[in-house]
Structures are given as C-alpha cells and as structure tokens.
Amino acid sequence: MEMPAPDPTVLARKDALIARFKEVLPKDAVISDPVETRAYECDALTAYKCPPLAVVLPSSTQEVAAALRICHEMQVPVVPRGAGTSLAGGALPSGDSVILGVARLTEVLETDFDNRFVRVQAGRTNLSVTQAVEEEGFFYAPDPSSQLACAIAGNIAMNSGGAHCLKYGVTTNNLLGVTMVLMDGTVIELGGPHLDAEGLDLLGLVCGSEGQLGVVTEATLRILHKPEGARPVLIGFDSNEVAGQCVSDIIKAGILPVAIEFMDRPCIRATEAFAGAGYPDCEALLIVEVEGSDAEIDAQLETISRIAQQHDPVELRQSASEEESARIWLGRKSAFGAMGQINDYMCLDGTIPVSQLPFVLRRIGEMSADYGLEVANVFHAGDGNMHPLILFNANTPGELERCEALGADILKLCVEAGGCLTGEHGVGVEKRDLMSDQYAPADLEIQMAVKDVFDPAWLLNPAKVFPLDISRAHRDRAA
Ligand SMILES: Cc1cc2nc3c(=O)[nH]c(=O)nc-3n(C[C@H](O)[C@H](O)[C@H](O)COP(=O)(O)OP(=O)(O)OC[C@H]3O[C@@H](n4cnc5c(N)ncnc54)[C@H](O)[C@@H]3O)c2cc1C
C-alpha cells in the first residue's frame, strides 16, 4: 500500500503550526511530542502505521473551525478522527498531516421524544447515544459491533451498519442532520430534525464521505421506540452453501428479521474456545433474530424454522429465555476478539446480492486453499454484507502481502458477483486501489469533482478513497 512522501515544506512549518494552534486551543488540546503522537499512528487496521505531524483535540465546533482555518492558511493536510476503530485505515495519518480528533465532543445537545430525535456532538460513542434515551423506551438503531468505542462521527463518515441494520437500515437511514466544518473553517448546517430537506441531498453526500468533505461536529439522529420483545433462533448446518441458501430463502419468503448473522466452522471453533457460548460443532451457523409482540415473534419464528427444516439443519434451537438469547449472541459478539487470539487477521467487508452467498462462499473456500491462508467468515448475511477474516502472521516475511493479494481477489469476486467493495467499513486506504475495479473512470471523476467543491485544496484525509494515480491531476491542480 503506497502513501505519498511527506511534503518537506509542511514538515518545516511544524513549530510555527504548533504555536498557532496554542493561540486558539487549550494547551492540553495540542499534542506534538512524537512519543505522544504515536497513539494516533494507526486505527484498527494496524498493518499500516505512520506517526502524524501533530494531534489536536478541540472541544467545540468553534475550536474545530479555528484549527481548520490555521491548517488551511498554512496548507497542512488534516485527518479527521473519531475513536480510531476504522478497519479500512480511514484514520491513518500521513507524516505531514494533523490528526483532528473529535473525542472531546461528547455532549447530548437536545433530546426530543415527541419528534423522535436526539442531537449530539459527533465524538459521542454510538452505544452512549442509546444509553442517553433508553430510559424513555427509545434506542438508536445502527449498532456496529464496535459500538462501545466508535464515535457517531466515524459512523457518519463510514455510513456504518451493524447486526440489526437489516431491518432498520444503516447510518444514512437514521441520520437527519449534521453540523460540518469545511476545510477553510466555514461552518455549515445540512438537514435538521425534520424528515426531509429541500434542495440537493447534501446530507446523503456527506454520509459515507470518509472525512473527504469536511469535519462533522454535531449530528441529529432519529431514535426509535424499543420493540416489545426480540428472540433469536440458532440454526446449524453441515455446509456453508446450504446455510447461504437458507438465508436466501428466508429473505425470498418476505420475512424481515431484525438480524441474520452467519458464522463458519473456523469462526465457530474459535469463539467456542474463547467464549463457550454452547454452539454446535458444525460447518456453518445462522443466528436469526425477530422482533415484535410474543404472537408476532412466534409466527415469524415458525416460518423461519419451517424454511430451515427444508435444508436439513444439524441444530435448530429457539431461545426460550433472555439468558438463552444472551448466550446465543455471546459467541457472535466475541467473534472478532476470538479470532484475534489465534493470529493476526485482516477483516474484509464486501457486499453481494444475498442469492450469490452460496457461490461466493464456495469460491472464497477455493481461493483460501490456493493462497494457503485460512479464511474465517462471520458476517451480516441478511443484507449480503460479508466479513471474511484472513488469518496471517505479520512476523512471517511476505505473509502480509499474500494476505493483501487474497483480500483484493475476494473483494473483486464480490464486485463480479454483482456486489460492491464495501458494505460498512468504507474504502480508506485498504480498498483505495481497487476502486477502479468497481467504478468506471467517469464515475470516479464525478466523485472527485465533488471533493474539488468541498475541499478545493485537497487537504482533507489525504491519500484515501481515490487511487493515487487517478487523483493525481486533481491533487496537482489543487497544489
Ligand atoms: C472489533 C470491530 C468491530 C467492528 N464492527 C463494525 C460493524 O459491525 N459495523 C461497521 O460498520 N463497522 C464496524 N467496525 C469498523 C468501525 O468501528 C466503524 O467504521 C466506525 O464507524 C468507525 O468509527 P470511529 O469513530 O472509530 O472512526 P475513525 O476510525 O476514527 O475514523 C473513520 C473514518 O471517519 C473519518 N472521520 C472521523 N471523524 C470524523 C469527523 N468528525 N468528520 C468527518 N470524518 C470523520 C475518518 O477520517 C475516517 O475516514 C468495527 C471495528 C472493529 C475494530
């Protein structure tokens, strides 16, 4: 993975830049000691690291605007950062960039239960948004597995999803408005507490824009009434393909479970050893959860069980209590931690049409054998959002490169199967060089033209999303 060399003229301005920051920000909000900036050298894609020039941690929209104005005047690149849990290297700094972290922007600014929205500062963690409204019986639906740590800012930038997004949609379907600061310090408002905004859907443009267009500082989020109840069923199969076919049949039957999660044997075994959730030792398992009143849950689970029976499951276990539901979810929620205990891994994030699951799972198995690298699958099967985890040893020379090559081939397979490179983790640096496999040159041109408008100097989140050779003309013009 290539990153441009740091600009020596920017590096030479470091002391002057820090002095300017200290004029507008509290002293403890400016970090320039190379020992301390190391904490920001990567995100959750730890294969790639680079210490930034400096880090600033503003506490308000005004402080964000002041910091950006300085960087704009001094032509210093800026990498916006939430909690740094990106799996795509979205928050990876370059050596000549300033990390602008929003982790101190954590306030709840307004709650309105009558109109079902909450307005928060964008550094607030995903889970704590629900915690702020749950006493009144509400919740914020998008639930990335990283929700304890990740920030709403990062969720908006990556258009994050989660296990329960099959029914409720991803971030873009639950985002009503943002306050965003442009690179030159201008503060803009997009959307608001109302359902739809007039004019161009700029909010839709910003959601998923990966820190390329501006720095989000506040967000208005839709909150929903908690359902009466929810219950999962665990279904084990002796083949990945049959499990994939069962998912396809459940969706085809017109039922909308709140979640359909998939785990294959390597993942089941690892999570059993780690969490002891009582999963059967089978090739593949599904966790299907439905919501509603007891009667609605019973009716939906009956249909799902009938469909599953047609695929000869080796296990079919409906939860009968809250404890049992928690146990069924325990293994799935521990999956990433469990895999991390075995080896280094790279977590991919391709999306495919649900009907292609059996074919794509079989091809991933064949590719894994060809490359000699184990692949474990755990993913949101209901919306076709796959997360193949490629296991490798970072200390074995050449293994990271082999892992990258296998990852690229798997993501290209997702595109060939009618899907796309990313379901919820974003492009970042991880999939940047594959964008031309997904988009025609004219499609990429129009996306870069949007960046030209919001960030004419191309200073925000450098070297992400757009392949370096393809974006060169835009970057040269900006410089
Ligand atoms: C164990 C684990 C499980 C995960 N599970 C899921 C999952 O189920 N679903 C899912 O979607 N993701 C998942 N992720 C990925 C990650 O948590 C999400 O992408 C998350 O939204 C990133 O949020 P963050 O605050 O950590 O953002 P960061 O990692 O800090 O940044 C992510 C991107 O957002 C940009 N950004 C950050 N702040 C701002 C801002 N204020 N304005 C503009 N741009 C900004 C950054 O520049 C970067 O491009 C998982 C990650 C881990 C480690």
The ligand as an SDF file (V2000), in Angstrom:
LIG
                    3D

 53 58  0  0  0  0  0  0  0  0999 V2000
  -13.9660   -5.0510   16.5360 C   0  0  0  0  0  0  0  0  0  0  0  0
  -14.5680   -4.1290   15.4980 C   0  0  0  0  0  0  0  0  0  0  0  0
  -15.8530   -4.3850   15.0510 C   0  0  0  0  0  0  0  0  0  0  0  0
  -16.4180   -3.5570   14.0850 C   0  0  0  0  0  0  0  0  0  0  0  0
  -17.7010   -3.7840   13.6880 N   0  0  0  0  0  0  0  0  0  0  0  0
  -18.2880   -2.9690   12.7970 C   0  0  0  0  0  0  0  0  0  0  0  0
  -19.6490   -3.1840   12.4110 C   0  0  0  0  0  0  0  0  0  0  0  0
  -20.3340   -4.0910   12.8680 O   0  0  0  0  0  0  0  0  0  0  0  0
  -20.1750   -2.3300   11.5050 N   0  0  0  0  0  0  0  0  0  0  0  0
  -19.4490   -1.2800   10.9820 C   0  0  0  0  0  0  0  0  0  0  0  0
  -19.9870   -0.5390   10.1610 O   0  0  0  0  0  0  0  0  0  0  0  0
  -18.1730   -1.0670   11.3410 N   0  0  0  0  0  0  0  0  0  0  0  0
  -17.5730   -1.8620   12.2350 C   0  0  0  0  0  0  0  0  0  0  0  0
  -16.2710   -1.6370   12.6010 N   0  0  0  0  0  0  0  0  0  0  0  0
  -15.4990   -0.5480   11.9490 C   0  0  0  0  0  0  0  0  0  0  0  0
  -15.5390    0.8140   12.6870 C   0  0  0  0  0  0  0  0  0  0  0  0
  -15.8540    0.6420   14.0460 O   0  0  0  0  0  0  0  0  0  0  0  0
  -16.5240    1.7680   12.0150 C   0  0  0  0  0  0  0  0  0  0  0  0
  -16.0680    2.1110   10.7220 O   0  0  0  0  0  0  0  0  0  0  0  0
  -16.7480    3.0560   12.8210 C   0  0  0  0  0  0  0  0  0  0  0  0
  -17.7920    3.8030   12.2770 O   0  0  0  0  0  0  0  0  0  0  0  0
  -15.5170    3.9480   12.8950 C   0  0  0  0  0  0  0  0  0  0  0  0
  -15.7880    4.9470   13.8680 O   0  0  0  0  0  0  0  0  0  0  0  0
  -14.5950    5.7190   14.5940 P   0  0  0  0  0  0  0  0  0  0  0  0
  -15.1990    6.7600   15.4550 O   0  0  0  0  0  0  0  0  0  0  0  0
  -13.6950    4.7840   15.2710 O   0  0  0  0  0  0  0  0  0  0  0  0
  -13.9080    6.3980   13.3450 O   0  0  0  0  0  0  0  0  0  0  0  0
  -12.3680    6.5080   12.9670 P   0  0  0  0  0  0  0  0  0  0  0  0
  -11.7660    5.1580   12.8520 O   0  0  0  0  0  0  0  0  0  0  0  0
  -11.7050    7.4600   13.8700 O   0  0  0  0  0  0  0  0  0  0  0  0
  -12.4830    7.1690   11.5240 O   0  0  0  0  0  0  0  0  0  0  0  0
  -13.1590    6.5090   10.4980 C   0  0  0  0  0  0  0  0  0  0  0  0
  -13.3180    7.4570    9.3050 C   0  0  0  0  0  0  0  0  0  0  0  0
  -14.1440    8.5420    9.6720 O   0  0  0  0  0  0  0  0  0  0  0  0
  -13.4980    9.7850    9.4050 C   0  0  0  0  0  0  0  0  0  0  0  0
  -13.9270   10.7040   10.4640 N   0  0  0  0  0  0  0  0  0  0  0  0
  -13.7610   10.5390   11.7950 C   0  0  0  0  0  0  0  0  0  0  0  0
  -14.2730   11.5900   12.4560 N   0  0  0  0  0  0  0  0  0  0  0  0
  -14.7780   12.4270   11.5190 C   0  0  0  0  0  0  0  0  0  0  0  0
  -15.4340   13.6940   11.5750 C   0  0  0  0  0  0  0  0  0  0  0  0
  -15.6670   14.3090   12.7390 N   0  0  0  0  0  0  0  0  0  0  0  0
  -15.8240   14.2690   10.4180 N   0  0  0  0  0  0  0  0  0  0  0  0
  -15.5800   13.6740    9.2210 C   0  0  0  0  0  0  0  0  0  0  0  0
  -14.9480   12.4830    9.1150 N   0  0  0  0  0  0  0  0  0  0  0  0
  -14.5640   11.8730   10.2450 C   0  0  0  0  0  0  0  0  0  0  0  0
  -12.0270    9.4440    9.4550 C   0  0  0  0  0  0  0  0  0  0  0  0
  -11.2500   10.3800    8.7410 O   0  0  0  0  0  0  0  0  0  0  0  0
  -12.0120    8.0630    8.8370 C   0  0  0  0  0  0  0  0  0  0  0  0
  -12.0260    8.1730    7.4350 O   0  0  0  0  0  0  0  0  0  0  0  0
  -15.6710   -2.4580   13.5540 C   0  0  0  0  0  0  0  0  0  0  0  0
  -14.3900   -2.2060   14.0350 C   0  0  0  0  0  0  0  0  0  0  0  0
  -13.8340   -3.0400   14.9780 C   0  0  0  0  0  0  0  0  0  0  0  0
  -12.4490   -2.7250   15.4580 C   0  0  0  0  0  0  0  0  0  0  0  0
  1  2  1  0
  2  3  1  0
  2 52  2  0
  3  4  2  0
  4  5  1  0
  4 50  1  0
  5  6  2  0
  6  7  1  0
  6 13  1  0
  7  8  2  0
  7  9  1  0
  9 10  1  0
 10 11  2  0
 10 12  1  0
 12 13  2  0
 13 14  1  0
 14 15  1  0
 14 50  1  0
 15 16  1  0
 16 17  1  0
 16 18  1  0
 18 19  1  0
 18 20  1  0
 20 21  1  0
 20 22  1  0
 22 23  1  0
 23 24  1  0
 24 25  2  0
 24 26  1  0
 24 27  1  0
 27 28  1  0
 28 29  2  0
 28 30  1  0
 28 31  1  0
 31 32  1  0
 32 33  1  0
 33 34  1  0
 33 48  1  0
 34 35  1  0
 35 36  1  0
 35 46  1  0
 36 37  1  0
 36 45  1  0
 37 38  2  0
 38 39  1  0
 39 40  1  0
 39 45  2  0
 40 41  1  0
 40 42  2  0
 42 43  1  0
 43 44  2  0
 44 45  1  0
 46 47  1  0
 46 48  1  0
 48 49  1  0
 50 51  2  0
 51 52  1  0
 52 53  1  0
M  END
$$$$
